Amino acid sequence: GGAVVTVSGSQFTDFSITQRASVGNTRCEETKWHSDTSLSCLAGPGMRGTRTVAVTAVDGVGSLSESFSYDGASIRLLSRGNVPATGSVMMTIKGQDYGVAGYSPKAAGGFTACEASSWVSDSSIVCKSAPGLSSTRHVALTAGMRVGTLTHSLSYDAPSLVDIGPEGDALLATGKLPVTVSGTLFGMDDRSPAARLGGSACEASG
């Protein structure tokens, strides 16, 4: 909000009397009559999509549908660009046009919604990251009906190998022997893991 919008038309009367303008269901913070064909409106805050503008002059009402929209939310940066595969890490999404109040913001990393999203200000949203194993992903933020994205901005920690079970020390050349691989960040569920020993892929991993 806070932008002055000029509304042009006809029969706004020949003097300033009870003119009111509104954007959607929100009345302008201030309306100023200029002439029979022009008035200005100080638009209030909002996050909806395209809205109808209506003008009331004396007892007459005129409207123009789908004539006004608010700037879409945009993302400038993240407080951290890398999170653990287990998720549940708080990060701040910074940008602009998130609204002057909480409009049920929703943030997502790739196609996975954050576990929780919380509005802080017009330029800041806090997101609790969800579990994941993908490489670099985009982040999307929905505030009201406006969507902003930032591509290639979030990644998950890569899996880390810590140990191979004792059975691996005596692995027969013929294979066919299960080997336990231990480590961290293998994910919170089965994501079709694939393991290799040297240059050869395991016959099965799970």
Summary of the structure (lengths in Angstrom):
residues: 206
radius of gyration: 27.9
end to end distance: 54.1
largest distance: 97.9
contacts: 561
relative contact order: 0.14
helix: 2%
strand: 49%
